[in-house]
Amino acid sequence: MKKTHSFHIPVMGIGFTIDTPLKVAQYGMDSVISLVDDILLEKLRKMYSEKFEIPYNEITDKIDDFRAKRITSYLNLISDLANEKFEALKSVSVEKSEELFNYINMLPNGSKMKSEFEKLTAKELEFYKIKNWVASNLTMGSIDVNIMTKVDKDNYRKEEKLPIEYNDTHAALRGFANSKLNSSVILSAGMNPRLFAYMSQFDDFFPDENGNFKKRIILKVSDYRSALIQGKFLAKKGLWVSEFRIESGLNCGGHAFATDGYLLGPVLAEFKERKNELQESILSVL
């Protein structure tokens, strides 16, 4: 995928980045939504539906598969609203040019796109030329989601245990998979073999005839070995990991993972030195 910026806004707790795409996606910035709390997502869906005068039908906990349906509905709403903001930004006119200039000003100084725009607007503002350039070059930031793989509580209905597909994390994955988003799921906090196997039931995680993924898999890992093990496990299911991200052994200011406290420098160095080996090993399994 084309990356406009050199950074992304990671997931921060349950709520701090839960509606961040509405504030930054139109500027080409990627951000990540936590899918832990479906109650909060449903409350926000109601709030934003009222704010933007969109019909709202509550998804109560009496409805079958309510957690997954709440997540799908919220992500679809955020996608629609963010797309509207982005399309409005691309509709360049004299009166609405400030948003476009904000987009350009926030690009990295070494950005090819930024230098092209500066050349285009150096002499005079010909808005039909700018509009054509904008349509060809501007991209919206990705609306990614985070699932903590170990937060996979069993659920019950009238004291009867529901099938594993209704576990918290499985339902969250289904909610994302059924949404209209073309983006990534970021799996963090360890390996969940049952969840990884369940991912293979959704077509969006597999490439189309042109090799493009509608939904990509990103793994947060503590070291090279973890990346290799998890990447191969997913590959056996026919699933490709698009990106590995290194996460600290002390993450989110709270939960600690069982690592030996290796410094990030040597961890990153191993990835750099063995990058091709990692890719080829996983690809051979796939």
C-alpha positions as CSV (number, residue, x, y, z in Angstrom):
1,M,0.0,0.0,0.0
2,K,1.1,3.6,-0.7
3,K,2.2,5.2,2.6
4,T,1.7,9.0,2.8
5,H,3.4,9.5,6.1
6,S,6.4,7.9,7.8
7,F,4.4,7.1,11.0
8,H,1.1,5.7,12.2
9,I,-1.0,6.3,15.3
10,P,-1.0,3.1,17.3
11,V,-3.7,1.7,19.5
12,M,-3.7,3.4,22.9
13,G,-5.7,1.7,25.6
14,I,-9.4,0.8,24.9
15,G,-10.6,4.3,24.1
16,F,-8.0,6.9,23.4
17,T,-7.8,6.1,19.6
18,I,-11.3,4.7,19.2
19,D,-12.5,7.5,16.9
20,T,-9.1,8.9,15.8
21,P,-9.7,8.0,12.1
22,L,-12.4,10.7,12.1
23,K,-9.8,13.3,13.0
24,V,-6.8,12.2,10.9
25,A,-7.7,9.7,8.1
26,Q,-8.5,12.5,5.7
27,Y,-4.9,13.7,6.1
28,G,-3.5,10.4,5.0
29,M,-2.6,9.2,8.5
30,D,-3.1,5.6,9.5
31,S,-4.5,4.9,13.0
32,V,-5.7,1.9,15.0
33,I,-9.0,1.3,16.8
34,S,-9.2,-1.2,19.8
35,L,-12.0,-3.7,19.5
36,V,-12.0,-4.8,23.1
37,D,-15.1,-2.9,24.3
38,D,-18.2,-3.4,22.1
39,I,-20.4,-1.5,24.7
40,L,-18.3,1.6,24.2
41,L,-18.3,1.2,20.4
42,E,-22.1,1.0,20.4
43,K,-22.4,4.1,22.6
44,L,-20.2,6.0,20.2
45,R,-22.1,4.7,17.2
46,K,-25.3,6.2,18.7
47,M,-23.6,9.5,19.5
48,Y,-22.1,9.9,16.0
49,S,-25.3,8.8,14.3
50,E,-27.2,11.5,16.2
51,K,-24.5,14.1,15.5
52,F,-24.5,13.5,11.7
53,E,-28.2,12.7,11.5
54,I,-27.8,9.1,10.5
55,P,-30.6,6.6,11.3
56,Y,-29.6,4.5,14.3
57,N,-31.0,1.1,15.4
58,E,-29.6,-0.1,18.7
59,I,-27.9,-3.5,18.8
60,T,-28.8,-4.8,22.2
61,D,-27.2,-7.7,24.1
62,K,-30.4,-9.6,23.4
63,I,-29.6,-9.9,19.7
64,D,-27.7,-13.0,18.5
65,D,-24.0,-12.3,17.9
66,F,-24.4,-8.8,19.2
67,R,-20.7,-8.2,19.8
68,A,-19.6,-8.9,16.2
69,K,-22.6,-6.9,14.8
70,R,-21.8,-3.9,17.0
71,I,-18.2,-4.0,15.9
72,T,-19.1,-4.3,12.2
73,S,-21.7,-1.5,12.4
74,Y,-19.3,0.9,14.2
75,L,-16.4,0.3,11.8
76,N,-18.8,0.8,8.8
77,L,-20.0,4.1,10.3
78,I,-16.4,5.3,10.9
79,S,-15.5,4.3,7.4
80,D,-18.4,6.2,5.8
81,L,-17.8,9.3,7.9
82,A,-14.0,9.3,7.3
83,N,-14.6,8.8,3.5
84,E,-17.0,11.7,3.4
85,K,-14.4,14.0,5.1
86,F,-11.7,12.8,2.6
87,E,-13.9,13.4,-0.4
88,A,-14.8,16.9,0.9
89,L,-11.1,17.6,1.2
90,K,-10.5,16.6,-2.4
91,S,-13.3,18.9,-3.7
92,V,-10.9,21.8,-4.0
93,S,-12.1,25.3,-4.4
94,V,-10.9,28.8,-3.4
95,E,-13.2,28.7,-0.3
96,K,-12.2,25.1,0.7
97,S,-8.5,25.2,0.0
98,E,-7.4,25.5,3.6
99,E,-8.0,21.8,4.4
100,L,-5.9,20.8,1.4
101,F,-3.0,23.0,2.4
102,N,-3.2,21.5,5.9
103,Y,-2.9,18.0,4.3
104,I,0.2,19.1,2.3
105,N,1.9,21.0,5.2
106,M,1.7,17.9,7.5
107,L,3.6,15.7,5.0
108,P,7.2,14.9,5.7
109,N,9.7,17.5,4.4
110,G,11.3,14.9,2.1
111,S,8.0,13.8,0.6
112,K,7.9,13.6,-3.2
113,M,4.2,14.5,-3.1
114,K,4.9,17.7,-1.1
115,S,7.6,18.9,-3.5
116,E,5.3,18.1,-6.5
117,F,2.5,20.2,-5.0
118,E,4.9,23.1,-4.2
119,K,6.0,23.2,-7.9
120,L,2.4,23.0,-9.0
121,T,1.3,26.0,-6.9
122,A,4.5,28.0,-7.1
123,K,3.3,30.4,-9.8
124,E,-0.4,30.7,-9.6
125,L,-3.3,28.6,-8.2
126,E,-5.1,27.0,-11.2
127,F,-7.7,25.0,-9.3
128,Y,-8.6,22.7,-12.2
129,K,-5.0,21.5,-12.3
130,I,-4.8,21.2,-8.6
131,K,-8.1,19.2,-8.5
132,N,-6.7,16.7,-11.1
133,W,-3.5,16.4,-9.2
134,V,-5.4,15.8,-5.9
135,A,-7.5,13.1,-7.4
136,S,-4.4,11.2,-8.6
137,N,-2.2,11.6,-5.6
138,L,-4.0,12.1,-2.3
139,T,-4.8,8.9,-0.3
140,M,-6.8,8.4,2.8
141,G,-5.2,7.0,6.0
142,S,-6.0,3.4,6.8
143,I,-8.5,2.6,9.5
144,D,-6.8,-0.3,11.2
145,V,-8.0,-2.4,14.2
146,N,-6.3,-4.0,17.1
147,I,-7.2,-7.4,18.7
148,M,-5.5,-8.6,21.8
149,T,-5.4,-12.3,21.0
150,K,-5.4,-13.6,24.6
151,V,-8.5,-11.5,25.6
152,D,-10.7,-14.3,24.4
153,K,-13.3,-14.9,27.2
154,D,-15.9,-17.6,26.8
155,N,-19.4,-16.4,26.6
156,Y,-22.7,-17.9,27.9
157,R,-26.4,-17.6,27.2
158,K,-28.7,-18.6,30.0
159,E,-25.8,-20.4,31.7
160,E,-25.2,-22.4,28.5
161,K,-21.7,-22.0,27.1
162,L,-21.7,-20.7,23.5
163,P,-19.5,-22.2,20.7
164,I,-15.9,-20.9,20.5
165,E,-16.9,-18.6,17.6
166,Y,-18.7,-16.4,20.2
167,N,-15.6,-15.9,22.4
168,D,-14.7,-12.3,22.7
169,T,-11.7,-12.2,20.3
170,H,-13.3,-14.5,17.8
171,A,-16.4,-12.3,17.7
172,A,-14.2,-9.2,17.3
173,L,-12.4,-10.7,14.4
174,R,-15.7,-11.6,12.7
175,G,-16.9,-8.1,13.3
176,F,-13.9,-6.7,11.5
177,A,-13.9,-9.4,8.7
178,N,-17.6,-8.6,7.9
179,S,-17.0,-4.8,7.8
180,K,-16.5,-2.8,4.6
181,L,-13.0,-1.7,5.6
182,N,-10.0,-2.2,3.4
183,S,-7.4,-2.2,6.1
184,S,-5.3,-4.3,8.6
185,V,-6.0,-6.2,11.8
186,I,-3.1,-5.9,14.2
187,L,-2.8,-8.9,16.5
188,S,-1.0,-8.3,19.7
189,A,-0.2,-9.9,23.1
190,G,0.8,-13.4,22.0
191,M,-0.3,-16.4,19.9
192,N,-3.8,-17.8,19.9
193,P,-3.9,-20.9,17.6
194,R,-7.7,-21.2,17.7
195,L,-8.1,-17.6,16.6
196,F,-5.4,-17.9,13.9
197,A,-7.2,-21.0,12.5
198,Y,-10.5,-19.2,12.6
199,M,-9.1,-16.4,10.4
200,S,-8.9,-18.8,7.5
201,Q,-12.7,-18.9,7.2
202,F,-12.9,-15.3,5.9
203,D,-12.1,-14.6,2.2
204,D,-11.0,-11.0,2.8
205,F,-7.7,-12.3,4.4
206,F,-6.7,-14.0,1.2
207,P,-5.4,-12.3,-1.9
208,D,-7.5,-11.6,-5.0
209,E,-6.5,-12.6,-8.5
210,N,-4.2,-9.6,-8.6
211,G,-2.5,-10.5,-5.3
212,N,-4.2,-7.7,-3.4
213,F,-5.6,-8.2,0.1
214,K,-8.8,-6.4,1.2
215,K,-7.8,-7.2,4.8
216,R,-4.2,-7.6,5.9
217,I,-2.6,-9.2,8.9
218,I,-0.1,-7.4,11.0
219,L,1.6,-9.2,13.9
220,K,3.0,-7.5,17.0
221,V,5.9,-9.7,18.2
222,S,8.6,-9.5,20.8
223,D,11.5,-11.0,18.8
224,Y,12.5,-12.7,15.6
225,R,11.7,-16.2,16.9
226,S,8.2,-15.2,17.7
227,A,7.7,-13.8,14.2
228,L,9.0,-17.0,12.6
229,I,6.8,-19.3,14.7
230,Q,3.6,-17.2,14.3
231,G,4.2,-16.5,10.7
232,K,4.7,-20.2,9.8
233,F,1.6,-21.2,11.8
234,L,-0.6,-18.7,9.8
235,A,1.1,-19.7,6.6
236,K,0.0,-23.3,7.2
237,K,-3.6,-22.0,7.1
238,G,-2.8,-20.2,3.8
239,L,-2.6,-16.8,5.5
240,W,0.2,-14.2,4.8
241,V,1.5,-11.7,7.4
242,S,1.9,-8.4,5.7
243,E,3.9,-6.7,8.4
244,F,5.7,-7.5,11.7
245,R,5.8,-4.9,14.4
246,I,8.1,-5.1,17.4
247,E,6.4,-4.6,20.7
248,S,8.1,-4.0,24.0
249,G,8.1,-6.6,26.7
250,L,6.5,-3.9,28.9
251,N,3.6,-2.6,26.9
252,C,0.7,-0.3,27.4
253,G,2.0,0.8,30.8
254,G,0.5,-2.3,32.3
255,H,0.6,-5.9,31.1
256,A,4.1,-7.5,31.0
257,F,5.0,-10.3,28.6
258,A,7.2,-13.2,29.6
259,T,10.5,-12.2,27.9
260,D,14.1,-12.1,29.1
261,G,14.3,-8.4,28.8
262,Y,16.3,-8.2,25.5
263,L,16.9,-4.6,24.4
264,L,15.1,-3.5,21.2
265,G,18.4,-2.6,19.4
266,P,19.6,-6.2,19.1
267,V,16.1,-7.4,18.4
268,L,15.7,-5.0,15.5
269,A,19.2,-5.9,14.3
270,E,18.3,-9.6,14.0
271,F,15.2,-8.7,11.9
272,K,17.4,-6.5,9.7
273,E,20.0,-9.2,9.2
274,R,17.6,-12.1,8.7
275,K,14.8,-10.3,6.9
276,N,15.1,-12.3,3.6
277,E,15.4,-15.6,5.6
278,L,12.2,-14.8,7.5
279,Q,10.3,-14.0,4.3
280,E,11.6,-17.1,2.4
281,S,11.0,-19.4,5.3
282,I,7.3,-18.4,5.7
283,L,6.7,-18.2,2.0
284,S,8.0,-21.8,1.6
285,V,5.4,-23.0,4.1
286,L,2.6,-20.9,2.4
